[in-house]
Amino acid sequence: MKTILLPLILGLLLMGHAHATTAKQQFNAIVETKALQQHETARSADYPKQAEYALAYLFSPTCQYCKAFSPTLQQFSQSTGLMVYPFSTTGQGLAQYTKPIVATPDILQDFFPNQQDIIYPALFLVNVNNRKHVPLSLGNVPLDVLYTTYQGAMTYPHLQAILNGEQP
């Protein structure tokens, strides 16, 4: 009897774990889908601004967080229509951004005036007409956070003032 119960219990435990993993994956997919649906409206409202703004993505090709963040950024860029200008610390690319611009000291100084505090990956919203920028994310952040900070940059008066070259 013990011999029959042990495999049965182990089987039920393993099925429960597999079911929990599947449920977690389904939940994550639902959350991602909901985030995309919520921000699809914002995308259509911001469509005229796409020509005025772009994304500057600063990364190190050896940074594990940069490698993890790049697919999220690619999805964000595709859904918003914003062009990504990838800047690599070494000139080497990542899977999603194979031909980056070399992040020279001048470029790094522009985005990080205090060179002691450089964090990768770093994403900035840039006004392409005057090169003024605001940070959207520092570090590996989820897609919904990118949408939230992007909407904030497009609606908060003090961030708009910075992007327009005015003193906030």
C-alpha positions as a LaTeX table, in Angstrom:
\begin{tabular}{lrrr}
\hline
Residue & $x$ (\AA) & $y$ (\AA) & $z$ (\AA) \\
\hline
Met1 & 0.00 & 0.00 & 0.00 \\
Lys2 & 2.87 & 2.41 & 0.89 \\
Thr3 & 4.52 & 1.60 & $-2.42$ \\
Ile4 & 1.42 & 2.62 & $-4.35$ \\
Leu5 & 0.70 & 5.78 & $-2.33$ \\
Leu6 & 4.18 & 7.29 & $-2.57$ \\
Pro7 & 4.27 & 7.51 & $-6.40$ \\
Leu8 & 0.67 & 8.72 & $-6.39$ \\
Ile9 & 1.44 & 11.50 & $-3.90$ \\
Leu10 & 4.61 & 12.49 & $-5.78$ \\
Gly11 & 2.65 & 12.56 & $-9.03$ \\
Leu12 & $-0.02$ & 14.80 & $-7.54$ \\
Leu13 & 2.60 & 17.14 & $-6.10$ \\
Leu14 & 4.40 & 17.40 & $-9.43$ \\
Met15 & 1.13 & 18.02 & $-11.28$ \\
Gly16 & 0.28 & 20.72 & $-8.75$ \\
His17 & 3.66 & 22.39 & $-9.36$ \\
Ala18 & 3.24 & 22.17 & $-13.13$ \\
His19 & $-0.27$ & 23.58 & $-12.82$ \\
Ala20 & 1.00 & 26.43 & $-10.60$ \\
Thr21 & 3.72 & 27.27 & $-13.12$ \\
Thr22 & 1.18 & 27.23 & $-15.96$ \\
Ala23 & $-1.22$ & 29.38 & $-13.96$ \\
Lys24 & 1.58 & 31.84 & $-13.20$ \\
Gln25 & 2.52 & 32.00 & $-16.89$ \\
Gln26 & $-1.13$ & 32.57 & $-17.82$ \\
Phe27 & $-1.46$ & 35.30 & $-15.19$ \\
Asn28 & 1.69 & 37.04 & $-16.49$ \\
Ala29 & 0.36 & 36.86 & $-20.04$ \\
Ile30 & $-2.96$ & 38.36 & $-18.95$ \\
Val31 & $-1.19$ & 41.20 & $-17.12$ \\
Glu32 & 1.00 & 41.95 & $-20.16$ \\
Thr33 & $-2.03$ & 41.88 & $-22.48$ \\
Lys34 & $-3.96$ & 44.19 & $-20.16$ \\
Ala35 & $-1.02$ & 46.61 & $-20.00$ \\
Leu36 & $-0.81$ & 46.68 & $-23.79$ \\
Gln37 & $-4.55$ & 47.28 & $-24.13$ \\
Gln38 & $-4.50$ & 50.10 & $-21.58$ \\
His39 & $-1.66$ & 51.81 & $-23.35$ \\
Glu40 & $-2.94$ & 51.33 & $-26.89$ \\
Thr41 & $-5.23$ & 54.30 & $-26.27$ \\
Ala42 & $-2.26$ & 56.37 & $-25.10$ \\
Arg43 & $-0.37$ & 55.35 & $-28.23$ \\
Ser44 & $-3.07$ & 56.67 & $-30.55$ \\
Ala45 & $-3.29$ & 59.90 & $-28.53$ \\
Asp46 & 0.48 & 60.39 & $-28.73$ \\
Tyr47 & 0.87 & 59.45 & $-32.39$ \\
Pro48 & 1.59 & 63.01 & $-33.61$ \\
Lys49 & 4.38 & 63.28 & $-31.03$ \\
Gln50 & 6.27 & 60.31 & $-32.48$ \\
Ala51 & 8.00 & 62.52 & $-35.03$ \\
Glu52 & 9.03 & 64.93 & $-32.26$ \\
Tyr53 & 10.39 & 62.36 & $-29.78$ \\
Ala54 & 12.74 & 59.38 & $-29.80$ \\
Leu55 & 14.32 & 57.07 & $-27.25$ \\
Ala56 & 18.00 & 57.08 & $-26.32$ \\
Tyr57 & 19.01 & 53.71 & $-24.90$ \\
Leu58 & 22.37 & 53.55 & $-23.12$ \\
Phe59 & 23.68 & 50.07 & $-22.35$ \\
Ser60 & 26.71 & 47.94 & $-21.79$ \\
Pro61 & 26.82 & 44.81 & $-23.96$ \\
Thr62 & 28.14 & 42.76 & $-21.02$ \\
Cys63 & 25.39 & 43.91 & $-18.63$ \\
Gln64 & 22.91 & 41.11 & $-17.80$ \\
Tyr65 & 20.19 & 43.66 & $-16.97$ \\
Cys66 & 20.66 & 45.33 & $-20.35$ \\
Lys67 & 20.29 & 41.97 & $-22.10$ \\
Ala68 & 17.10 & 41.29 & $-20.12$ \\
Phe69 & 15.67 & 44.79 & $-20.73$ \\
Ser70 & 16.27 & 44.99 & $-24.50$ \\
Pro71 & 13.29 & 42.77 & $-25.54$ \\
Thr72 & 11.01 & 44.86 & $-23.28$ \\
Leu73 & 12.30 & 48.06 & $-24.86$ \\
Gln74 & 11.84 & 46.63 & $-28.34$ \\
Gln75 & 8.20 & 45.79 & $-27.53$ \\
Phe76 & 7.66 & 49.27 & $-26.04$ \\
Ser77 & 9.20 & 50.95 & $-29.08$ \\
Gln78 & 7.07 & 48.94 & $-31.49$ \\
Ser79 & 3.86 & 49.68 & $-29.61$ \\
Thr80 & 4.53 & 53.43 & $-29.27$ \\
Gly81 & 6.16 & 53.95 & $-32.65$ \\
Leu82 & 9.13 & 55.72 & $-31.04$ \\
Met83 & 12.50 & 55.20 & $-32.70$ \\
Val84 & 15.29 & 53.82 & $-30.49$ \\
Tyr85 & 18.82 & 55.19 & $-30.73$ \\
Pro86 & 20.97 & 52.56 & $-28.99$ \\
Phe87 & 24.24 & 53.77 & $-27.42$ \\
Ser88 & 26.76 & 51.12 & $-26.40$ \\
Thr89 & 29.62 & 51.72 & $-23.98$ \\
Thr90 & 31.94 & 49.60 & $-26.16$ \\
Gly91 & 30.36 & 49.86 & $-29.59$ \\
Gln92 & 29.27 & 46.22 & $-29.43$ \\
Gly93 & 25.57 & 45.49 & $-29.78$ \\
Leu94 & 22.95 & 43.27 & $-28.24$ \\
Ala95 & 20.63 & 40.78 & $-29.95$ \\
Gln96 & 17.91 & 43.42 & $-30.50$ \\
Tyr97 & 20.29 & 46.31 & $-31.23$ \\
Thr98 & 23.16 & 44.95 & $-33.29$ \\
Lys99 & 24.52 & 48.23 & $-34.67$ \\
Pro100 & 24.64 & 50.72 & $-31.80$ \\
Ile101 & 26.21 & 54.15 & $-31.65$ \\
Val102 & 29.33 & 54.31 & $-29.50$ \\
Ala103 & 28.57 & 56.13 & $-26.24$ \\
Thr104 & 31.47 & 58.58 & $-26.20$ \\
Pro105 & 32.40 & 60.47 & $-23.02$ \\
Asp106 & 30.58 & 63.54 & $-24.38$ \\
Ile107 & 27.38 & 61.55 & $-24.89$ \\
Leu108 & 27.62 & 60.01 & $-21.42$ \\
Gln109 & 28.24 & 63.48 & $-19.95$ \\
Asp110 & 25.12 & 64.78 & $-21.68$ \\
Phe111 & 22.89 & 62.08 & $-20.20$ \\
Phe112 & 24.75 & 61.69 & $-16.89$ \\
Pro113 & 26.22 & 65.04 & $-15.82$ \\
Asn114 & 27.59 & 63.41 & $-12.66$ \\
Gln115 & 29.57 & 60.56 & $-14.20$ \\
Gln116 & 29.73 & 58.83 & $-10.81$ \\
Asp117 & 26.07 & 57.82 & $-11.09$ \\
Ile118 & 25.85 & 55.97 & $-14.41$ \\
Ile119 & 23.31 & 53.15 & $-14.32$ \\
Tyr120 & 22.68 & 50.66 & $-17.14$ \\
Pro121 & 20.37 & 50.12 & $-18.83$ \\
Ala122 & 19.22 & 53.72 & $-19.06$ \\
Leu123 & 16.39 & 54.97 & $-21.25$ \\
Phe124 & 15.67 & 58.63 & $-22.02$ \\
Leu125 & 12.87 & 60.33 & $-23.94$ \\
Val126 & 14.52 & 62.86 & $-26.24$ \\
Asn127 & 13.00 & 65.82 & $-28.07$ \\
Val128 & 14.64 & 65.38 & $-31.48$ \\
Asn129 & 14.27 & 69.09 & $-32.30$ \\
Asn130 & 16.32 & 70.44 & $-29.39$ \\
Arg131 & 17.97 & 67.32 & $-27.90$ \\
Lys132 & 16.46 & 67.96 & $-24.45$ \\
His133 & 15.68 & 64.77 & $-22.58$ \\
Val134 & 14.13 & 63.26 & $-19.48$ \\
Pro135 & 14.79 & 59.79 & $-18.05$ \\
Leu136 & 12.14 & 57.13 & $-18.58$ \\
Ser137 & 13.90 & 54.31 & $-16.78$ \\
Leu138 & 17.13 & 53.37 & $-15.05$ \\
Gly139 & 17.71 & 49.65 & $-14.70$ \\
Asn140 & 15.68 & 46.72 & $-15.95$ \\
Val141 & 12.03 & 47.75 & $-15.55$ \\
Pro142 & 8.84 & 46.00 & $-16.71$ \\
Leu143 & 6.80 & 47.11 & $-19.70$ \\
Asp144 & 4.00 & 48.66 & $-17.65$ \\
Val145 & 6.50 & 50.92 & $-15.87$ \\
Leu146 & 7.77 & 52.18 & $-19.24$ \\
Tyr147 & 4.23 & 53.04 & $-20.29$ \\
Thr148 & 3.59 & 54.82 & $-17.01$ \\
Thr149 & 6.76 & 56.93 & $-17.14$ \\
Tyr150 & 6.19 & 57.70 & $-20.83$ \\
Gln151 & 2.66 & 58.91 & $-20.14$ \\
Gly152 & 4.02 & 61.01 & $-17.28$ \\
Ala153 & 6.66 & 62.57 & $-19.52$ \\
Met154 & 4.01 & 63.41 & $-22.09$ \\
Thr155 & 1.55 & 64.93 & $-19.60$ \\
Tyr156 & 3.35 & 66.39 & $-16.57$ \\
Pro157 & 3.95 & 70.12 & $-17.14$ \\
His158 & 7.39 & 70.19 & $-15.50$ \\
Leu159 & 8.63 & 67.31 & $-17.70$ \\
Gln160 & 7.15 & 68.91 & $-20.81$ \\
Ala161 & 8.92 & 72.15 & $-19.86$ \\
Ile162 & 12.25 & 70.30 & $-19.72$ \\
Leu163 & 11.62 & 68.58 & $-23.05$ \\
Asn164 & 10.68 & 71.92 & $-24.63$ \\
Gly165 & 13.85 & 73.59 & $-23.35$ \\
Glu166 & 12.02 & 75.79 & $-20.86$ \\
Gln167 & 12.95 & 76.13 & $-17.20$ \\
Pro168 & 10.46 & 74.10 & $-15.12$ \\
\hline
\end{tabular}
